[in-house]
Amino acid sequence: NRVLPVSPDPPPSGGKVLHASDHATVIWGDCRDPDVIASVPNGYGLLCTDPPYGVNYRSKFGGNFDRFAGDDGSVDWPAVLGEWVGADGTSRGLRTDRHVYVFGYRSEQLAGPLRLGSTAELVWDKAQPGMGNLSLPWGPSHETITFGTHTKSPSDRARGNGRLSARLRKGSVLRAPRKSRSSAGHPTGKPVSLLQQLIESSTMRGDLVVDPCAGSGSTLVAAVLEGRRAFGVEIDRTYAELAVRRVQDAERIADQMEKC
């Protein structure tokens, strides 16, 4: 893989399907667009995403990566994700008592907007320090992941109810080496092995995994390789097209595994 410049083209209203198969759907679109939100199948099994953190990220490595759309602090990302999980007392969005994983945000930021009955904070151990603030003697080598159970009943949430336990109970520190920016093709690309751990713990084969901020498609690839279905949206066309290529590679592997 090579480092990819971002695309200046805005996505069309309602998004554009770049790939659709029995395994996965990849849409070039804005996840804040109501028509894009309405396109996700209702009653899906898992929300797993890495939204912009509002830190106005820009790579300092030769300008290979531009700033992310929506990463200037102007977007209330917990509220956006709240639209994706669906309103109280409805069958829209994420199925009730199913799980969410959100990178970079704390549980107190997400519990209300995503209507989480129970939460836990996980730590991704990247196994190597990142750049961070070079004036400090410590480089960041971890990232927070909020895990929660989406519960559509307000009374159940008030009681702290919700099927908190994942299918596979594990420790709260997950270790997976961070990919370099150049090899990932995306400045905040997550390792597929990390996402496979999350998906395997919180879904069954055939479940639909949704990522509204798909980036280069690592969540979608992990879902396909784990025998789940995937639905992802990415606002930048360059990354959306990269996600399509990676998903197609994963689909070929998954098809071969099914024949074995």
N, C-alpha and C positions, 0 to 999 in steps of 0.2 A: 504494500500500500504506500501511497505518497500523501504528503500534506496537501489538503485541498483548500483553495480559496472559496469563501462563501459566495453565494449567488446574490446579485442585487435585485433580482426579479421578485416582486411580491406574488404570493399564490393567488389564484382566482377565487372569487367568492364561492363558498361551498366546497372548495378544495377540488383536487383532481386525482383520481385513482391512477397511480402509476403501476400498480401490480395487484392482482387479485387471483387467488388460487384457493384450493381446499385447505392449504396450510396457513396462508397469511394474506392480509390486505395492507398495502402501504399507500398512504394518501399524502400528497403534497398539499398542505393547507395550513391554516391558522387554527390552532386548537381552541382559540377564543371565539371562533365563528360559530354562531348557534346552529347553522346548517351542517357544519362539520360535526359538532357534538351530537346532533340528531342522527347522524349516519352510523354511529356505533351501535351494534346490536344490544338490545336490552337484556338484562339478566346475565351479563358476562361474569367471569369467575375471579379475576384478579386485576387490580390497577397497580402497575409497577412503572415508576417514571422518575426522571431526573430533570426537574424543571430548572430554568435559570434562577440563580440565587439573588439577583438584584444587586450584584457587585460591580456591574459595568466591566466585565472581564474583557481583557484584550491581551492577546499573546504578545510577548516582548521578543519573540524569536523571529526577527526579520519581517514582521507583519504578515506571517503566513495565515493567521486566523484573524478575522475581523471581529467586531463586537457582536454578541448574540442579540437577536431581536428579543425585546422584552426583558433585557438584563440590565436595565438602567434604573430599576427600582420603581418604575411607574406602573407596573402590573402587579395586582394582588393575586399571586399564583395560588395560594390556598383557596381563594374564592373561585378561581377558574377551575381548579380540580374538583371543587365542590359541585360544580355544574356537571362534571363527568360522572360522579358517583350517583347523582340523582337525588330527588327531594324526598322528604319524609313521607312515609305511607304510600309510596308508589312502587311500581315494578320497573321504573325506568332506571337505566344506568347499571351500576354494580349491584349484583344480587345481595340481599341483606345477609348479614353474618359472614360475609366473605372479606378477604383481606386486601389491604393496601400496603405498598412499600413506596416511600417517597424519600429521595436523597436530598440532603442538605438542609432540611427543615426540622425543627424540634416538634415534639408531640403537642406542646401547648399551642403552637401555631396552627396545627392541623386538626386537632380534635373537634373543634366547633364546626369549621367550614366543611370538613369531610364526614361529619356525623359519625365519629368513632366512639364505640362503646368502651373499648379497652385499647390500650396502647403499650408499646415497649420501644425503647431506643436501642438500636443495634449499632455496632461500630464496624466499619470496613477497614481492616488493617491492610494497607497497600503494600507492605513489605519493603518499601523504600521511601525515603523522604521526597516530597515535592519541592518546588522552588520557594513558594511562599514569600515572606518578607526576608530578603537576603541580609538585612541588617541584624537579624536575630540569630542566635546560635543554634536554634532548633528549627528544623524544617518539618512541615506538616506531613504526616504519613498515615493519616486516618481520615475518615469521613463518616458523618452521622447518617443513619438511615432510620426513619420512623416507620415502625410496623404498627398497624392498627386493624381493628375489626369494624367494618362499616355496618352500622346498625340503624335501620330506618325507623325504628320505634323510639320516639323521644323518652318515653317512660323506661324502656329498657336501658337506654343510654344513661339516664339519671341514676339507675340502680347499678351501673357499671357492668351490665350484662353484655354478652357477646362471646362468641366461641373463639376465645383468644388463642388457644393452643393451635399451633401449626400442625400439619399432618406428621411432620418429622420434627421432634423437639431437639434443638441444638443450642449451643452456647451463643451468647450475644455478640461475640467477636468473630467476624468472618474474615478469613485470610485469603486473599487473592492478589497476586502481583499486578500492579498498575501497568498498563501498556504505555509505551512512550507516545507522545502526541503524533510523531511522524508515522509510526506504525499503525496507529488507530485511525488516522485520517480525520480525527476530530479532537479538539483540545480537551474535552471532558469525557471521552469515550470510556465506558465501563467494561471490564473483562467479562466475557461470556460466561466463564466458569463461576463468577460471583452471582450473576443473575440466574444461572441454572440452580444454584443452591436455594435462592428465594422462591423460584417458581416451583421446584420440586416439593418444597416444604408446604406450600399453600394451595396447590391445585392438584387435580387428577388429570390423567390423560384425556385429551379431548376438550378440556376446558379452554375458554377464550381468555387470553392475556392481552390487556390493553395498555398502550403507552402513548399518551397524548403529546409527549415531547420526545420523539423517537430518536432524534440525532442521527447517528450513523447506523442505527438499527440493532444494537447489541441485545436489547430485551427481546426483540422479535426473533432474532437468530436463536437465542437461548430457548425461547418457547417452542420453536419448530423442532429443535434438536431433542427437546424433552417430550415430544409427542403431543404438545398442546397446539392450539390455534393462536394466531397472533393478529392484532389490529393496531396499527401505528400511524401517527400523524407527525409530520415534520414540516416546519415553516420554510426552511431553506431548501431550495430545489437541489442544490449540489449534494447536500447530505441525504436528502430523500432518495436521490438516484443511487447514491452509495449504499443506502439501506436496502434498496431493491436488489442490487447485485449480491450483497451479502446474504439476503434472505433466499435468493434463488440458489446460491451455493448450498445453503443449509437444507433447502428442500431436496436437492439432489441427494445429499447425504441421508436425510430422513427416509426418502423413497428407497434407497439401497438398504437401509436398516430394516425396513418393513418387509423386504423380500428375503432377508436372511432367516 
